[in-house]
Amino acid sequence: MQKTLSFSWASSLIKECYKQGVRDAVLSPGSRNTSLVLALTHFPGIRCVAVIDERSAGFIALGMSKVSKRPTLLCCTSGTAGANYYPAIIEAYQSSIPLVALTADRPAHLQQVGASQTIQQKNLFGSHVLDFIQLPEIDNNNKKQLLSNGKKEFSRAIQLAYSGGPVHVNAPFNKPFEPTLVQFNEYIKDSKILVLKAEKNISSSEPDLPTHRMVRPELVGIPTKTKVISSTVEANLSSVDDPLHHSHLSKEVKRIINPMQVQNLYSEMHRPLIFIGSDPTPFQWFRLLPKLAKHPNARIILEAGASLYGWDFEELNLVNSKVILGWEKLLYNSKNLTSSPFNSFDGIIRLGKEALNLSLARFFSEHKHLTQLRFMTHEPYEDVIASQPYFITPEVAFSWVDLQNKHTQVIFKKWHNALDELNKEYLEQLAQHFIQGKNDTLTDGAVFYRLSKILPSSTPIFLSNSYPVRDQALFAPMWAVDNPLISQRGAAGIDGISSTALGVSLSCQLPTAVLTGDIAFLYDINALLSAKLITKPLVIFIINNGGGSIFSSLPVKKAAPDSMDWFITPQQVSIEYLARSYGLNYSKIVNLNQLWENDWAEQIQELLRLHTSSHSSTFVEDEKYNGGPEKINHAFPMSINSASNVRIIEFITNSEVSIAERNDFRR
């Protein structure tokens, strides 16, 4: 009996996924992607989760890739389904997270004739993907050649995603989608054999990519089929029409093209400050940071989203010992720097994305007279604060890390001691402010401080955008060294926060905490449809400060106080009833007395307590990789579990008092 062409095509693609190292897939059911769904859910080496809301699915996949550092496969049907991936695709692109969006499509004869569930899917995500790949239609006349060419293109797409970003693959499918029984059984048998062989030869399941392919192609001048990229990064400045051109950089940009220049500039710094913004590349974590940390007088600032989550290298303890706490308060008022050891930094190194904290950004801008080395991460010239740094391409960085260190400076012990004393004093000030405070009004800061005393070290903490990602440095600074911190700073929206956190939980398989606001939580309420997928405790802490209260601290409050109803948007929704309708455990805290009670704190502590020795180790291996294909729990339909692993705790805080507390504490 003749095989179903659509399933033959789908099964070839899924096998290629596995060969290229894909181990997780998030799929949403539909008719046009039937062949892909059947091939995925019956392939033993790829864990599949089903998420019916494609918008939530995109962010769940994003969270999984944030942890695994591998491309997670997204799979949906035709029409608007793929369009719902767009917010997550943008976030993945701007934070260099590997993703492969595989959208099923109508074949050519159903395009532009009014067929149902048909839209223009080619280049659906525009410039927010590293590349777009249109796969061919397979028919019996060209089957062999097109299968071969299509697999090569699909393989290229996955390898490109490894460089740090999303890739869109569009695959047309003709009916029938369902395999014959013989074809289906043959596929299942062949898949198990493929996985068994890969387990015996681990390297066969990992992509064998050269180092330069692990960096975004636009940073090393690699062209893609749908993106024409200049042969060198420097050429990007040659034309004002170039989308990568920045007018404020065209005359002032400084580029380092020789690794010896980097060596000399860094060695000449006596007290360098290393700043790490969110989402540094794997190369920057594994190779660059250990090299930089060996400078005897280097000190480090980590922003939220730049914690040492999942990384394991020899110098990790050295890096942790050099992290500065309490910098947010110190930098807020520049007068504090006059007699501070901060005033002695004579060079600045910048990794990851740009600084979120305004005080930190201002510090960099005001110290543009110092040598600043900006290692390129996501875009060719990231310098929103116009501090005129030296830009260092990945190619130069690759060469520099292999050069031998030549630091000749003596260790400034008194200076290091002064910084360490500042750390100690800041933690004491926090304790005095919150523990001895007599006001019974619950504030955002009090919640953060209390949770910093409750959440066990090593518990991954996902921080929502808006206030939470900013409050960490001010009120829970120890999390920077004690806990893995994850954030969503690519496009920095409040969409998809809970979904991404679910993806993090699924991928790391550790008890996880989420700190989010009421609006961000409600904005992503469909994430709770996937709560049944969670197998480890996940606690969502909601700081309900009345909806968008961050606008009360912005200039619009003074400029147009009568218009604040358009910005501060409290929702008359019972989060308690929402939580219970999804089958989730729920509790509420409304004042300081409740906040400091021990019962709920001890329950949360016990729930999240980890059995790992240190967060410095890499993520635990998922059970799905042990015991061979017969033991692999490869598919997780939505209905298999209860939602008992997800718990919600809502804090009702006072926004006005919280804003005043932030300002007073900084002063």
C-alpha positions in Angstrom: 0.0 0.0 0.0 1.3 3.5 -0.9 2.7 5.6 2.0 1.1 8.9 2.9 3.4 11.6 1.5 2.6 14.2 4.2 3.5 11.8 7.0 6.7 10.7 5.2 7.6 14.4 4.9 6.8 15.1 8.5 8.6 12.1 9.9 11.8 13.0 7.9 11.7 16.5 9.5 11.2 15.2 13.0 14.1 12.8 12.7 16.2 15.6 11.4 15.2 17.7 14.5 16.5 15.0 16.8 19.8 14.5 14.8 20.4 18.3 15.2 19.9 18.2 19.0 16.3 19.3 19.5 14.9 17.6 22.6 11.8 19.6 23.4 8.7 20.5 21.3 5.6 22.6 22.2 2.8 21.9 19.9 -0.8 23.2 19.4 -3.3 20.9 17.8 -4.7 21.6 14.4 -5.7 19.7 11.2 -3.0 21.0 8.9 -0.2 20.0 11.3 -1.7 16.5 11.9 1.3 14.7 10.3 3.8 16.7 12.4 1.9 16.1 15.6 1.7 12.4 15.1 5.4 12.2 14.1 6.5 14.3 17.1 4.4 12.6 19.8 5.5 9.2 18.7 9.2 10.0 18.5 10.8 8.8 21.8 13.7 11.2 21.9 11.7 14.4 21.9 9.6 15.5 24.8 6.3 17.0 23.6 3.9 19.2 25.5 0.5 20.3 24.2 -0.5 24.0 24.6 -3.8 24.9 22.9 -3.2 28.7 23.0 -0.4 29.4 20.5 0.5 32.8 22.1 1.1 31.0 25.4 2.8 28.1 23.6 5.4 30.5 22.1 6.4 31.8 25.5 6.5 28.4 27.1 8.9 27.3 24.4 10.9 30.5 25.0 11.2 29.6 28.7 12.3 26.1 27.9 15.1 27.3 25.6 16.2 29.9 28.1 17.2 27.0 30.3 18.2 24.3 27.9 20.2 26.6 25.5 18.9 24.4 22.7 16.3 25.3 20.1 12.8 24.3 21.2 10.5 23.4 18.4 7.2 25.2 18.1 4.6 23.4 15.9 1.2 24.8 14.9 -1.4 24.6 12.1 -2.0 27.1 9.3 -3.7 30.5 9.5 -3.6 32.8 12.4 -2.2 30.1 14.7 1.4 31.0 13.8 0.7 34.8 14.1 0.1 34.2 17.8 3.8 33.2 18.1 4.9 36.7 17.2 5.3 38.3 20.6 7.5 35.3 21.8 9.4 35.4 18.5 10.2 39.0 19.0 11.4 38.4 22.6 13.5 35.4 21.4 15.1 37.5 18.7 15.9 40.4 21.0 17.3 38.2 23.7 19.1 35.7 21.4 17.1 32.7 22.6 17.1 29.7 20.1 13.7 28.7 18.8 12.4 27.0 15.7 8.8 27.9 14.7 7.5 25.2 12.3 4.2 26.3 10.9 2.1 24.0 8.7 0.6 25.7 5.7 -1.8 25.2 2.9 -0.3 24.0 -0.4 0.1 26.5 -3.4 -3.2 25.5 -5.0 -5.1 26.7 -1.9 -3.4 30.0 -1.6 -5.2 33.2 -2.6 -8.4 31.4 -3.6 -10.4 32.0 -0.4 -9.5 28.8 1.3 -10.3 28.6 5.0 -7.6 29.1 7.6 -5.2 30.4 5.0 -3.1 33.5 5.3 0.2 34.7 3.8 2.7 32.8 6.1 5.8 33.5 4.1 8.0 35.9 6.0 5.3 36.1 8.7 7.7 37.3 11.3 9.5 39.9 9.2 12.9 40.9 10.4 12.4 39.3 13.9 13.8 36.0 12.8 17.4 35.0 11.8 16.0 33.5 8.7 12.8 32.3 7.0 12.8 28.9 5.2 10.0 27.9 2.9 10.0 24.1 2.5 8.9 22.5 -0.7 5.7 20.7 -1.5 6.3 17.0 -1.8 4.6 14.9 -4.6 5.3 11.5 -6.1 7.1 13.0 -9.1 9.8 14.8 -7.1 9.7 13.0 -3.8 13.3 11.8 -3.4 15.0 15.0 -4.5 12.7 17.3 -2.6 12.9 15.2 0.6 16.7 15.5 0.4 16.8 19.2 -0.3 14.1 19.9 2.2 15.9 18.1 5.0 19.1 20.0 4.2 17.2 23.3 4.5 15.6 22.2 7.7 18.9 21.2 9.2 20.4 24.6 8.3 17.4 26.3 10.1 18.1 24.4 13.3 21.8 25.1 13.2 21.1 28.7 12.6 18.8 28.8 15.7 21.7 27.6 17.8 23.5 30.8 17.0 21.0 32.6 19.3 17.6 33.4 17.9 14.4 32.2 16.3 14.1 30.8 12.8 10.8 30.4 10.9 10.2 27.2 8.8 7.0 27.1 6.8 5.9 23.6 5.5 3.0 23.1 3.2 1.1 19.8 3.6 -1.4 18.1 1.3 -4.2 15.8 2.4 -4.3 13.0 3.5 -2.2 13.8 6.7 -2.7 10.4 8.5 -0.2 7.6 7.9 -1.1 4.1 6.9 -0.9 1.6 9.7 2.1 -0.1 8.3 3.8 3.2 7.7 3.1 4.4 11.3 4.4 1.2 12.9 7.5 1.3 10.7 8.2 4.9 11.8 7.8 4.1 15.5 10.3 1.2 15.2 12.8 3.3 13.2 12.6 6.1 15.7 13.4 3.9 18.6 16.4 2.5 16.8 17.6 6.0 15.9 17.4 7.1 19.6 19.2 4.0 20.8 22.1 4.6 18.4 22.3 8.2 19.5 22.5 7.2 23.2 25.4 5.0 22.4 27.1 7.8 20.5 26.2 10.9 22.4 28.0 13.2 20.0 25.7 12.2 17.2 22.8 13.9 19.0 24.7 17.2 19.4 25.1 19.7 16.6 28.8 19.8 15.5 29.0 23.6 14.9 32.1 25.7 14.6 32.5 28.3 17.3 31.6 31.3 15.1 28.2 29.7 14.3 27.3 29.9 18.0 27.1 33.7 17.6 24.3 35.7 15.8 25.1 35.7 12.1 24.7 39.5 11.8 27.6 39.9 14.3 30.0 37.9 12.3 28.9 38.8 8.8 27.2 35.5 7.9 24.6 36.1 5.2 21.3 34.1 5.2 19.0 33.5 2.3 16.5 36.2 3.4 18.9 38.5 5.0 21.8 40.0 3.1 24.5 40.9 5.7 27.7 42.8 5.1 30.9 40.8 5.0 32.1 42.6 8.2 30.4 44.4 11.0 32.3 47.5 10.2 30.6 47.7 6.8 27.3 48.3 8.5 28.4 51.9 9.1 29.0 52.5 5.4 25.5 53.5 4.5 22.9 55.6 6.2 20.3 53.3 4.6 21.6 50.3 6.4 19.1 49.1 9.1 22.0 48.6 11.5 23.2 52.1 11.1 23.2 54.4 14.2 23.6 58.1 13.4 25.0 58.9 16.8 27.7 56.3 16.2 28.7 57.1 12.7 31.5 59.5 13.6 32.3 58.5 17.1 32.2 54.7 17.0 35.4 53.0 18.2 36.0 49.4 17.1 38.7 47.0 18.2 39.9 44.7 15.4 43.0 43.3 17.1 42.8 41.0 20.2 46.1 42.4 21.5 44.3 45.8 21.8 41.8 44.2 24.1 44.6 42.6 26.1 46.5 45.8 26.5 43.4 47.9 27.4 42.2 45.5 30.0 45.6 44.9 31.5 46.1 48.6 31.9 42.9 48.9 34.1 43.8 48.9 37.8 40.2 48.5 39.0 37.8 47.4 36.3 34.0 47.2 36.8 32.5 44.3 34.9 28.8 44.8 34.1 26.6 41.9 32.9 23.2 42.8 31.5 20.5 40.2 30.9 20.9 37.3 28.4 24.7 37.1 27.8 25.7 34.6 25.2 26.9 31.1 26.2 30.4 32.2 24.9 30.4 35.2 27.2 29.4 33.0 30.2 31.7 30.1 29.6 34.8 31.7 28.1 34.7 35.4 28.5 33.6 36.0 32.1 36.1 33.5 33.6 38.8 35.3 31.7 37.7 38.7 32.9 37.2 37.6 36.5 40.9 36.6 36.8 41.9 40.3 36.9 43.0 40.7 40.5 40.9 43.8 41.1 37.9 43.2 38.9 34.5 43.6 40.6 31.1 42.6 39.1 27.6 43.9 38.8 24.8 41.5 37.8 21.5 42.8 36.6 18.4 40.6 36.9 18.4 38.1 34.1 22.2 37.8 34.2 22.6 35.4 37.1 24.9 32.4 36.8 21.9 30.1 36.1 22.9 26.7 34.8 26.5 27.6 34.1 29.2 25.5 35.6 32.8 26.6 35.2 36.0 26.5 37.3 36.0 30.2 38.2 32.3 30.4 39.4 33.2 30.8 43.0 35.7 33.5 42.1 33.0 35.3 40.1 30.5 35.1 43.0 33.0 36.5 45.4 33.4 39.6 43.3 29.7 40.5 42.9 28.8 43.9 44.4 25.5 44.2 46.3 23.7 47.5 47.2 24.9 49.3 44.1 21.4 50.5 43.2 21.1 52.7 46.2 24.7 53.9 46.0 24.3 55.0 42.3 20.9 56.5 42.7 22.4 59.6 44.3 25.6 60.5 42.6 26.7 62.5 45.7 27.2 59.1 47.4 30.1 58.4 45.1 32.3 61.2 46.2 34.0 59.2 49.0 32.9 55.8 47.8 35.2 53.0 46.5 33.0 53.1 43.4 34.8 56.3 42.6 38.0 54.4 42.1 36.9 52.3 39.1 39.2 53.2 36.1 37.6 51.0 33.4 34.2 49.4 32.6 33.5 46.1 30.8 30.0 45.5 29.5 28.5 42.1 28.5 24.9 41.1 27.8 22.2 43.6 27.0 22.1 47.2 27.9 21.6 48.4 31.5 18.0 48.4 32.7 18.7 50.4 35.8 18.7 54.2 35.1 21.2 55.0 37.8 23.6 52.4 36.4 23.1 53.7 32.8 23.7 57.3 34.1 26.9 56.1 35.8 28.2 54.6 32.5 27.3 57.8 30.6 28.9 60.1 33.2 32.1 58.0 33.1 32.6 57.9 29.3 36.0 59.4 29.9 37.0 55.9 31.3 37.9 53.1 28.9 34.8 51.1 28.3 34.9 47.8 26.5 31.6 46.7 25.0 31.5 43.0 24.0 28.9 42.6 21.3 26.0 40.4 22.2 22.7 40.8 20.4 23.0 43.7 18.0 26.2 45.1 16.4 26.2 48.4 18.3 24.4 48.3 21.6 25.0 51.6 23.4 21.7 53.3 24.1 23.4 55.4 26.8 25.9 56.8 24.2 28.9 56.2 26.4 31.3 55.8 23.4 32.8 52.4 24.3 35.2 50.3 22.3 33.1 47.7 20.5 34.6 44.3 20.4 33.3 41.8 17.8 32.8 38.1 18.7 35.6 37.2 16.4 38.1 39.4 18.3 36.8 38.1 21.6 37.3 34.5 20.3 40.9 35.2 19.8 41.4 37.2 22.9 40.2 34.5 25.4 43.0 32.3 24.1 45.7 34.8 24.9 47.6 34.4 28.1 46.7 36.8 30.9 49.3 39.4 31.8 47.9 41.2 34.8 50.8 42.8 36.7 48.7 44.9 39.2 49.0 44.2 42.9 45.7 43.3 44.7 44.2 46.4 46.4 43.0 44.6 49.5 41.8 47.7 51.4 39.7 48.7 48.4 38.2 45.3 48.1 37.5 45.3 51.8 35.8 48.7 51.5 33.5 47.3 48.8 32.7 44.2 50.8 31.9 46.4 53.8 29.5 48.3 51.7 27.8 45.0 50.8 27.5 44.2 54.5 26.2 47.6 55.5 23.6 47.6 52.8 22.2 44.2 54.0 22.1 45.6 57.6 20.2 48.7 56.4 17.6 46.4 54.7 17.1 44.4 57.8 16.8 47.5 60.0 14.3 49.1 57.7 12.0 46.2 57.3 12.3 44.2 60.5 12.1 47.2 62.8 9.5 49.0 60.7 6.2 49.7 62.6 4.0 50.7 59.7 1.4 47.9 59.1 1.0 49.0 55.4 2.1 46.3 53.1 4.6 47.5 50.4 6.2 46.0 47.3 9.6 46.3 49.0 8.5 44.5 52.1 7.2 41.6 50.0 10.6 41.3 48.2 12.6 41.5 51.4 10.4 38.9 53.1 10.7 36.5 50.2 14.4 37.0 50.1 14.4 35.4 53.6 12.0 32.6 52.7 13.0 31.3 49.2 15.8 28.7 49.5 19.0 29.5 47.8 19.2 27.7 44.4 15.5 28.2 43.8 15.1 29.6 40.3 13.3 33.0 40.4 11.5 34.4 37.4 11.0 38.2 37.6 8.3 40.0 35.7 9.0 43.2 33.9 7.8 46.6 35.2 8.6 46.9 39.0 9.6 43.3 39.9 12.7 43.2 37.7 13.8 46.6 39.1 13.0 45.9 42.8 15.3 42.9 43.0 18.5 44.9 43.2 17.0 47.3 45.7 15.2 45.0 48.1 16.6 41.4 47.4 20.2 41.9 46.3 21.4 38.5 47.6 19.4 36.8 44.9 22.1 37.9 42.5 24.5 35.4 44.0 22.3 32.9 45.8 19.5 32.2 43.3 19.2 31.7 39.6 17.4 34.8 38.3 15.5 34.8 35.0 13.8 37.7 33.3 12.4 38.7 29.9 14.4 41.7 28.9 14.6 41.3 25.1 11.5 43.4 24.2 10.8 43.9 27.9 7.0 43.5 27.7 4.7 42.2 30.3 3.2 39.7 27.9 3.9 36.0 28.3 5.4 36.2 31.8 3.6 33.3 33.4 3.9 31.2 30.2 7.7 31.7 30.0 8.0 30.8 33.7 6.1 27.6 33.1 8.6 26.8 30.3 11.5 27.4 32.7 9.9 25.1 35.2 9.3 22.4 32.6 12.9 22.6 31.3 14.9 22.9 34.5 12.7 20.4 36.5 13.3 22.3 39.7 10.9 24.0 42.2 10.6 27.5 40.8 9.2 30.9 42.0 7.7 33.6 39.9 7.3 37.3 41.0 4.8 39.1 38.9 2.4 42.0 39.0 -1.4 41.9 38.8 -1.6 43.2 35.3 1.1 41.0 33.9 -0.6 38.0 35.6 -4.0 38.8 34.2 -2.5 39.6 30.8 -1.2 36.0 30.5 -4.1 34.2 32.3 -4.2 31.5 29.6 -0.9 30.3 30.8 -2.9 28.6 33.6 -4.4 26.3 31.1 -1.0 24.6 31.0 -0.6 24.3 34.8 -1.3 20.6 34.5 2.0 20.2 32.6 4.0 21.2 35.7 5.7 18.3 37.5 7.7 20.3 40.1 6.4 22.9 42.6 5.8 26.3 40.9 4.8 29.2 43.2 3.4 32.4 41.5 3.8 35.4 43.8 1.5 38.2 42.6 2.1 41.7 43.9 -1.2 43.4 43.4 -0.6 47.1 43.7 -3.6 48.3 41.8 -2.7 47.9 38.2 0.2 49.7 36.4 1.4 51.6 39.4 4.8 52.2 37.8 3.1 55.1 35.9 2.7 56.9 39.2 6.5 57.2 39.4 6.8 58.5 35.9 6.7 62.2 34.8 3.2 61.8 33.4 1.9 61.8 37.0 2.9 65.4 37.5 2.3 66.5 33.9 -1.2 65.2 33.6 -2.5 64.0 37.0 -6.1 64.0 35.8 -5.3 61.6 33.1 -3.9 58.8 35.2 -7.0 56.6 34.8 -5.8 56.0 31.3 -2.5 54.6 32.6 -3.2 53.0 36.0 -5.6 50.3 35.2 -6.8 48.3 38.2 -9.0 45.3 37.2 -12.0 44.4 39.2 -11.2 40.7 38.9 -10.9 38.2 41.7 -7.6 36.5 41.4 -8.7 34.1 44.1 -11.7 32.9 42.0 -9.5 32.7 38.9 -7.0 30.5 40.7 -9.6 28.2 42.1 -11.3 27.9 38.7 -8.1 26.5 37.3 -7.8 24.1 40.3 -4.8 26.0 41.8 -4.0 26.4 45.5 -4.4 30.1 46.5 -3.7 32.3 49.5 -3.7 36.0 50.2 -1.7 38.3 52.4 -2.9 41.9 53.0 -0.8 43.4 55.8 2.6 43.2 57.4 1.5 41.1 60.3 0.4 38.3 57.9 3.6 38.8 55.9 5.8 38.0 58.9 3.8 35.0 60.1 5.8 31.8 60.0 3.2 29.3 59.0 2.8 30.2 55.3 6.6 31.0 55.1 7.5 27.6 56.4 5.1 25.9 54.0 6.6 27.7 51.0 10.1 27.0 52.2 9.5 23.3 52.5 7.7 23.2 49.1 10.6 24.9 47.3 13.5 23.3 49.2 16.0 21.9 46.8 17.9 18.7 47.1 20.8 19.9 45.0 24.0 21.1 46.7 24.5 24.3 44.9 23.0 26.4 42.1 26.4 26.4 40.5 25.9 23.0 39.0 24.2 22.6 35.7 20.6 21.6 35.4 19.5 18.2 36.6 19.0 15.7 33.8 15.3 15.1 33.0 14.2 11.6 33.6 13.1 11.3 30.0 16.7 10.8 29.0 17.3 7.7 31.2 16.3 4.1 30.6 16.2 4.0 26.8 13.3 4.8 24.4 10.9 2.4 26.0 11.2 4.3 29.3 11.0 7.8 27.8 7.9 9.7 28.8 8.0 11.5 25.5 4.5 13.2 25.3 2.5 15.2 27.8 -1.1 15.7 26.7 -2.8 18.4 28.8 -5.2 16.2 30.6 -2.7 13.8 32.3 -2.1 15.7 35.5 -3.9 17.8 38.1 -2.7 21.4 38.6 -1.7 20.7 42.2 2.0 21.6 41.6 1.1 25.3 40.9 0.3 27.6 43.8 -0.6 31.3 43.8 0.0 33.7 46.6 -1.4 37.2 46.2 0.0 40.2 48.1 -2.3 43.3 48.3 0.2 46.2 48.5 -0.2 50.0 48.7 1.3 51.5 45.5 1.7 55.1 46.9 3.5 54.0 50.0 5.6 51.6 48.0 6.8 54.3 45.6 7.6 56.6 48.6 9.5 53.8 50.2 11.6 53.2 47.1 12.5 56.9 46.9 13.2 57.2 50.7 15.3 54.0 50.8 17.5 55.1 47.9 18.2 58.4 49.6 
